[in-house]
């Protein structure tokens, strides 16, 4: 095949123009990955370059785009130019294509990627902020490029925020769906129409590349979808007339999660969330006091009253010594807390920027699925659980939140009354 005869979807007409970032996102059947694979093989055949094909997790070469590239090599008639090996692909001109999983690399080990001319990230929606923060500064060879293809999952994914919501300078960002693919096959058209008829909600994500309100199986999927549709994930300004309640989910090796919450007459406002680890309580105390807000109480889970065997003091005692008014949240079961959280959702507003870590946690909070029975069990204790636990604490404590300048009563029958 004459490589000048290779065609691409019209929306990718700029794929060969030099850009630091080339991003293609959208739904199934759009030919994103095929197009990027063909473009890379053409570039690699025209000059000697080093290409890294990566994804967040790659436990074996079968999980990479090795097969996709191999198929395209044969289809484009490049079998005599590229040598397809078990773990890499080599061109006769010295072009080298290698494969890696980002999650398995550290700051030190990722330095082996420094000499890459192009890095192609497939399934970019799964790449973590940590991996991006390590990879991007490493790919610093002059004129080096980072290519990303992905089907969006939720709008709080780091990849989506980083490249679609706030694209960096010198970026080509293209949304591609089945309708942009001139070669969209009949077999996929039948699948598309079937999905539209039986799963219209999922169709928007699968075929139109729209973000989901929450991950599949999320505990609060319906609540987060409603909050999004009602515009309660928005700009939530600090109100100096209301007390700021500080709610902790305590952790050291695990994440420490803190939310700043204000209570209006009929609403709860999560104006900020803070997540970190391996920091002491005096660090967080100083961080909070720098904000100079109208502080209410600090709310700690029941283990906040337990004394640490090393210091002999509890988190409650330490924070009180630092000048905070501290209250312990009554202990309750996780399931009871989830019920309470569901009841609170319809009056909660989340700041889309400052409380995005909590929003992301609530969109990702899932139950453990039994691999043998496929039944859902207890909530998974993963990275999303810290923010979700924090939201439970907000919900079970909310009726005790007080403001000096607002007096109101609450009954289940009549709601709030000033």
ZIBEL-V470353 format. One line per field, one symbol per residue. phi: phi as a letter, one per 20 degrees, with the letter a starting at -180 (. if undefined). burial: I if it has 16 or more other ideal C-beta (glycine too) atoms within 10 Angstrom, else O. Layout:
phi = ???
burial = ???
This chain:
phi = .fffefdcggfdfefeffbfcccccqefmemgfgffffffffffeebfcddddcbfccebffeeegfgffffgffemdfeeeeedfcbccefeogcdccbdffeddgfffffegefecdddelffefeggfffefgffecfgmfccdccaegdcfegfffffddfcffgmdddceccgfeefdgefffffffffffedbfffggefddmefefbfgnffdgfffffgffemedbfdffdfedfdeddddfacfffecccdcddefcbdceeacccablcefffffffffffldefdeeddfgffefeffedmcefffffffeoeedcefgfbfffffffffffegfddddffdfdfffgffffdfcefdffedmefdfgfecfefffffffffgffdgfefccfecdbcccgfdmecf
burial = OOOOOOOIIOIIOOIOOOIOIIIIIIIIIIIIIIIIIIIIIIIIIOOOIIIIIIIIOIOOOOOIIIOIIOOIIOOIOIOOIIOOOOOOIIIOOOIIIIIIIIOOIOOOOIOOIOOIIIIIIIIIIIIOOOIIOIIOOIIOOOOIIIIIIIIIIIIIIIIIOIIIOOOOOOIIOIIIIIOIIOOIOOOOOOIIOOOOOOOOOOIOIIIIIIIIIIIOOIIIIOIIIOIIOOOIIOOIOIOOOIIIIIIIIIIOOOIIIIIIIIIIOOOIIIIIIIIOOOOOIOOIIOOIOOOOIOIIIIIIIOOIOOOOOOOOOIIIIIIOOIOIOIIIIOOOOOOOIIOIIOOIIOIIIIIIOIIIIIIIIIIIIIOOOOOOOOOOOOIIOOOIIIIIIIIIIIIIIIOOIOIOOOOOOOOOOOOOOO
